[in-house]
Amino acid sequence: MKKTADKSPTLDSLMDEMQQMRGELQRFIERTNQVHIQSIVSGLKNDYAALISKNHIEQAHDCLSSRMIYDCVMHDTCFKIFLDFLTATSSHIKDGKITDEIVEDYKTQLKEMRKKGPYEKCDTCFQEVNRLFEKQIDLMQSLGILDRQECAVPVTDYPDEKIVSEIVEPIASPIRFQILQAVSSETRTFSDLSHLTKLRGGNLLFHIKKLQEAGMIIQRHERGDYVITEKGFRVLSSIREIYCILCKTPLS
């Protein structure tokens, strides 16, 4: 009796099929995560923008009160001008939209105000206003409210220290990278992250604060869930692309 050809799949064909399925599943997860992140950021901006804006104004009031030159005849006048300026800039957090042109216009306003300052000690007060303004801009960029226009910058012109302190160092720790990946797919509580990292209390809080200071994750409210920011998601996506390039693994 003639034997029929063995049509059972070979190990190689099974491996190829499994690899293909794995790739499709990975792409599905990434697309789902992107939608999830966009939903989180959108919901965060809608639900908490007013609260975040109010918080920044209160912080600005406290910082100006403690760091401006107090024994100056212009103190009260300048205090009101600076607080009004920071109140106006923080309004874009609630509006949910700001452009590079608007940012540059605000910077020009600050420069013009400085020219009118009659004393050398005015530098102290203006440095504080600039610091608070830049802090607002960083937050708006992290929330996706400000979309910086991309420009070609020579490799030698990149700010080394800023790149290391704001991007490389915050994710250089395996624990922090693990946290960033965890919050990229869904919101996570402190308890969730503690269970994931096997860290507790101050040890875990140290790593969370590092990511928060870098603008990669934020907390919805005091003792609330942690979510990834637009900056955090872009950093994570860029790392994946670099990894795929180095491993010569196709992205799609």
Kinemage of the C-alpha trace (Angstrom):
@kinemage 1
@onewidth
@group {chain A} dominant
@subgroup {mainchain}
@vectorlist {calphas} color= white
{ca met a 1} P 0.000 0.000 0.000
{ca lys a 2} L 1.351 3.389 -1.041
{ca lys a 3} L 2.042 5.829 1.776
{ca thr a 4} L 0.406 9.251 1.560
{ca ala a 5} L 2.613 12.347 1.844
{ca asp a 6} L 3.003 13.683 5.356
{ca lys a 7} L 1.137 16.982 5.330
{ca ser a 8} L 1.682 17.788 9.010
{ca pro a 9} L 3.330 21.168 9.531
{ca thr a 10} L 7.076 21.269 10.060
{ca leu a 11} L 8.659 22.831 13.120
{ca asp a 12} L 10.031 25.683 10.985
{ca ser a 13} L 6.604 26.500 9.547
{ca leu a 14} L 5.055 26.452 13.012
{ca met a 15} L 7.767 28.784 14.301
{ca asp a 16} L 7.215 31.143 11.362
{ca glu a 17} L 3.470 31.200 12.003
{ca met a 18} L 3.958 31.807 15.717
{ca gln a 19} L 6.387 34.656 14.966
{ca gln a 20} L 3.872 36.213 12.597
{ca met a 21} L 1.104 35.934 15.176
{ca arg a 22} L 3.381 37.420 17.812
{ca gly a 23} L 4.127 40.384 15.557
{ca glu a 24} L 0.453 40.967 14.834
{ca leu a 25} L -0.385 40.755 18.537
{ca gln a 26} L 2.397 43.218 19.379
{ca arg a 27} L 1.137 45.714 16.787
{ca phe a 28} L -2.402 45.328 18.111
{ca ile a 29} L -1.221 46.006 21.676
{ca glu a 30} L 0.720 49.079 20.555
{ca arg a 31} L -2.257 50.486 18.646
{ca thr a 32} L -4.496 49.791 21.636
{ca asn a 33} L -2.004 51.466 23.947
{ca gln a 34} L -1.832 54.523 21.718
{ca val a 35} L -5.599 54.878 21.772
{ca his a 36} L -5.562 54.355 25.530
{ca ile a 37} L -2.870 56.996 26.051
{ca gln a 38} L -4.660 59.496 23.852
{ca ser a 39} L -7.837 58.845 25.803
{ca ile a 40} L -6.031 59.316 29.114
{ca val a 41} L -4.364 62.552 28.034
{ca ser a 42} L -7.600 63.911 26.572
{ca gly a 43} L -9.569 63.002 29.676
{ca leu a 44} L -6.891 64.415 31.932
{ca lys a 45} L -6.864 67.734 30.099
{ca asn a 46} L -10.645 67.992 30.169
{ca asp a 47} L -11.151 66.914 33.773
{ca tyr a 48} L -8.170 68.424 35.491
{ca ala a 49} L -6.978 71.328 33.314
{ca ala a 50} L -8.760 73.947 35.419
{ca leu a 51} L -7.434 72.396 38.631
{ca ile a 52} L -3.873 72.218 37.270
{ca ser a 53} L -4.074 75.828 36.085
{ca lys a 54} L -5.354 76.999 39.465
{ca asn a 55} L -2.598 75.061 41.214
{ca his a 56} L 0.068 76.720 39.080
{ca ile a 57} L -1.295 80.189 39.826
{ca glu a 58} L -1.254 79.434 43.550
{ca gln a 59} L 2.312 78.148 43.281
{ca ala a 60} L 3.296 81.250 41.326
{ca his a 61} L 1.799 83.462 44.024
{ca asp a 62} L 3.753 81.649 46.754
{ca cys a 63} L 7.027 81.580 44.802
{ca leu a 64} L 6.839 85.265 43.886
{ca ser a 65} L 6.015 86.147 47.473
{ca ser a 66} L 9.055 84.320 48.820
{ca arg a 67} L 11.640 84.976 46.090
{ca met a 68} L 11.046 88.501 44.841
{ca ile a 69} L 13.102 91.350 46.303
{ca tyr a 70} L 10.852 92.514 49.112
{ca asp a 71} L 12.524 95.786 50.145
{ca cys a 72} L 11.932 97.458 46.772
{ca val a 73} L 9.651 100.404 46.077
{ca met a 74} L 8.369 98.591 42.966
{ca his a 75} L 7.621 95.330 44.762
{ca asp a 76} L 3.826 95.576 44.922
{ca thr a 77} L 3.488 96.906 41.383
{ca cys a 78} L 5.784 94.267 39.890
{ca phe a 79} L 4.184 91.498 41.937
{ca lys a 80} L 0.767 92.267 40.417
{ca ile a 81} L 2.192 92.548 36.873
{ca phe a 82} L 4.054 89.236 37.183
{ca leu a 83} L 1.099 87.398 38.690
{ca asp a 84} L -1.222 88.733 35.973
{ca phe a 85} L 1.278 87.584 33.339
{ca leu a 86} L 1.520 84.057 34.791
{ca thr a 87} L -2.249 83.889 35.176
{ca ala a 88} L -2.629 84.721 31.481
{ca thr a 89} L -0.075 82.103 30.405
{ca ser a 90} L -1.598 79.419 32.624
{ca ser a 91} L -4.982 79.979 30.971
{ca his a 92} L -3.701 77.985 27.990
{ca ile a 93} L -3.674 74.888 30.188
{ca lys a 94} L -7.459 75.245 30.457
{ca asp a 95} L -7.850 76.202 26.789
{ca gly a 96} L -5.885 73.124 25.763
{ca lys a 97} L -3.996 74.847 22.971
{ca ile a 98} L -0.879 76.963 22.546
{ca thr a 99} L 1.623 77.390 19.713
{ca asp a 100} L 5.321 78.178 19.481
{ca glu a 101} L 4.410 81.608 18.115
{ca ile a 102} L 2.372 82.404 21.224
{ca val a 103} L 5.193 81.184 23.466
{ca glu a 104} L 7.688 83.409 21.654
{ca asp a 105} L 5.299 86.352 21.988
{ca tyr a 106} L 5.165 85.819 25.759
{ca lys a 107} L 8.961 85.665 25.902
{ca thr a 108} L 9.129 88.947 23.995
{ca gln a 109} L 6.738 90.493 26.507
{ca leu a 110} L 9.033 89.431 29.353
{ca lys a 111} L 12.053 90.935 27.614
{ca glu a 112} L 10.221 94.207 27.081
{ca met a 113} L 9.169 94.292 30.726
{ca arg a 114} L 12.765 93.692 31.799
{ca lys a 115} L 13.966 96.645 29.753
{ca lys a 116} L 11.681 98.847 31.827
{ca gly a 117} L 13.147 97.552 35.096
{ca pro a 118} L 15.301 100.379 36.491
{ca tyr a 119} L 17.500 98.356 38.878
{ca glu a 120} L 20.115 95.617 38.605
{ca lys a 121} L 18.320 93.733 41.358
{ca cys a 122} L 15.324 93.430 38.982
{ca asp a 123} L 17.178 90.442 37.497
{ca thr a 124} L 16.335 88.406 40.600
{ca cys a 125} L 12.593 88.911 40.181
{ca phe a 126} L 12.628 88.392 36.413
{ca gln a 127} L 14.605 85.177 36.756
{ca glu a 128} L 11.857 83.827 39.012
{ca val a 129} L 9.113 84.842 36.561
{ca asn a 130} L 11.012 83.178 33.711
{ca arg a 131} L 11.461 80.020 35.787
{ca leu a 132} L 7.743 79.809 36.558
{ca phe a 133} L 6.840 80.504 32.934
{ca glu a 134} L 9.172 77.771 31.644
{ca lys a 135} L 7.678 75.380 34.187
{ca gln a 136} L 4.225 76.070 32.717
{ca ile a 137} L 5.540 75.505 29.187
{ca asp a 138} L 7.137 72.193 30.167
{ca leu a 139} L 3.830 71.037 31.647
{ca met a 140} L 1.847 72.071 28.567
{ca gln a 141} L 4.306 70.223 26.362
{ca ser a 142} L 4.063 67.116 28.550
{ca leu a 143} L 0.253 67.222 28.324
{ca gly a 144} L 0.390 67.590 24.550
{ca ile a 145} L -1.086 71.110 24.668
{ca leu a 146} L 2.071 72.523 23.092
{ca asp a 147} L 3.345 70.611 20.091
{ca arg a 148} L 6.878 71.771 19.434
{ca gln a 149} L 7.770 72.174 15.769
{ca glu a 150} L 10.482 69.753 14.773
{ca cys a 151} L 13.680 71.204 13.375
{ca ala a 152} L 16.905 69.733 12.096
{ca val a 153} L 19.637 70.228 14.700
{ca pro a 154} L 23.253 69.182 14.141
{ca val a 155} L 24.323 66.389 16.491
{ca thr a 156} L 26.997 68.598 18.049
{ca asp a 157} L 24.402 71.266 18.908
{ca tyr a 158} L 22.205 69.113 21.135
{ca pro a 159} L 22.248 70.210 24.808
{ca asp a 160} L 24.141 67.293 26.372
{ca glu a 161} L 23.369 67.990 30.012
{ca lys a 162} L 19.666 68.614 29.360
{ca ile a 163} L 19.267 65.421 27.332
{ca val a 164} L 20.954 63.367 30.043
{ca ser a 165} L 19.064 64.956 32.948
{ca glu a 166} L 15.609 65.096 31.311
{ca ile a 167} L 15.583 61.933 29.160
{ca val a 168} L 18.473 59.514 29.657
{ca glu a 169} L 18.952 59.585 33.446
{ca pro a 170} L 15.238 59.278 34.374
{ca ile a 171} L 14.869 56.007 32.430
{ca ala a 172} L 18.371 54.636 33.009
{ca ser a 173} L 17.109 52.679 36.009
{ca pro a 174} L 15.445 49.325 35.193
{ca ile a 175} L 12.877 50.075 37.909
{ca arg a 176} L 11.894 53.429 36.375
{ca phe a 177} L 11.770 51.957 32.899
{ca gln a 178} L 9.524 49.191 34.249
{ca ile a 179} L 7.228 51.801 35.813
{ca leu a 180} L 7.071 53.817 32.587
{ca gln a 181} L 6.122 50.741 30.578
{ca ala a 182} L 3.511 49.762 33.168
{ca val a 183} L 1.671 53.095 33.032
{ca ser a 184} L 1.835 53.195 29.230
{ca ser a 185} L -0.939 50.621 28.916
{ca glu a 186} L -3.216 51.666 31.779
{ca thr a 187} L -3.374 53.857 34.854
{ca arg a 188} L -1.608 52.433 37.885
{ca thr a 189} L -1.995 53.050 41.604
{ca phe a 190} L 0.924 53.269 44.011
{ca ser a 191} L -0.085 49.829 45.252
{ca asp a 192} L -0.008 48.453 41.687
{ca leu a 193} L 3.500 49.788 41.122
{ca ser a 194} L 4.647 48.511 44.499
{ca his a 195} L 3.419 45.012 43.635
{ca leu a 196} L 5.057 45.221 40.204
{ca thr a 197} L 8.475 46.500 41.327
{ca lys a 198} L 8.600 44.772 44.736
{ca leu a 199} L 9.460 48.164 46.255
{ca arg a 200} L 7.652 49.943 49.062
{ca gly a 201} L 7.304 53.391 50.597
{ca gly a 202} L 10.156 55.800 50.045
{ca asn a 203} L 12.138 53.431 47.818
{ca leu a 204} L 9.345 53.334 45.254
{ca leu a 205} L 8.449 56.991 45.700
{ca phe a 206} L 12.044 57.937 44.835
{ca his a 207} L 11.735 56.379 41.367
{ca ile a 208} L 8.231 57.765 40.793
{ca lys a 209} L 9.408 61.286 41.662
{ca lys a 210} L 12.267 60.977 39.165
{ca leu a 211} L 9.810 60.227 36.366
{ca gln a 212} L 7.456 62.979 37.525
{ca glu a 213} L 10.239 65.564 37.628
{ca ala a 214} L 11.229 64.565 34.094
{ca gly a 215} L 7.627 65.103 32.961
{ca met a 216} L 7.157 61.495 31.859
{ca ile a 217} L 4.376 60.553 34.252
{ca ile a 218} L 1.905 62.527 36.333
{ca gln a 219} L -0.547 61.776 39.104
{ca arg a 220} L -4.215 62.509 38.420
{ca his a 221} L -4.609 64.085 41.844
{ca glu a 222} L -3.143 63.709 45.320
{ca arg a 223} L -2.912 59.971 46.068
{ca gly a 224} L -4.508 59.255 42.694
{ca asp a 225} L -3.525 56.967 39.848
{ca tyr a 226} L -0.345 57.507 37.841
{ca val a 227} L -0.562 57.993 34.062
{ca ile a 228} L 1.987 58.459 31.331
{ca thr a 229} L 2.356 61.851 29.654
{ca glu a 230} L 2.790 62.605 25.975
{ca lys a 231} L 6.517 63.062 26.586
{ca gly a 232} L 6.751 59.742 28.393
{ca phe a 233} L 4.931 57.919 25.614
{ca arg a 234} L 7.136 59.477 22.933
{ca val a 235} L 10.291 58.534 24.837
{ca leu a 236} L 9.045 54.963 25.221
{ca ser a 237} L 8.114 54.740 21.520
{ca ser a 238} L 11.490 56.151 20.467
{ca ile a 239} L 13.340 53.616 22.596
{ca arg a 240} L 11.379 50.812 20.990
{ca glu a 241} L 12.268 52.109 17.523
{ca ile a 242} L 15.952 52.323 18.441
{ca tyr a 243} L 15.857 48.813 19.877
{ca cys a 244} L 14.243 47.430 16.723
{ca ile a 245} L 16.809 49.169 14.522
{ca leu a 246} L 19.746 47.862 16.552
{ca cys a 247} L 18.273 44.350 16.583
{ca lys a 248} L 17.383 44.630 12.884
{ca thr a 249} L 13.812 43.750 13.738
{ca pro a 250} L 11.178 45.244 11.411
{ca leu a 251} L 8.652 47.543 13.102
{ca ser a 252} L 5.782 46.259 11.001
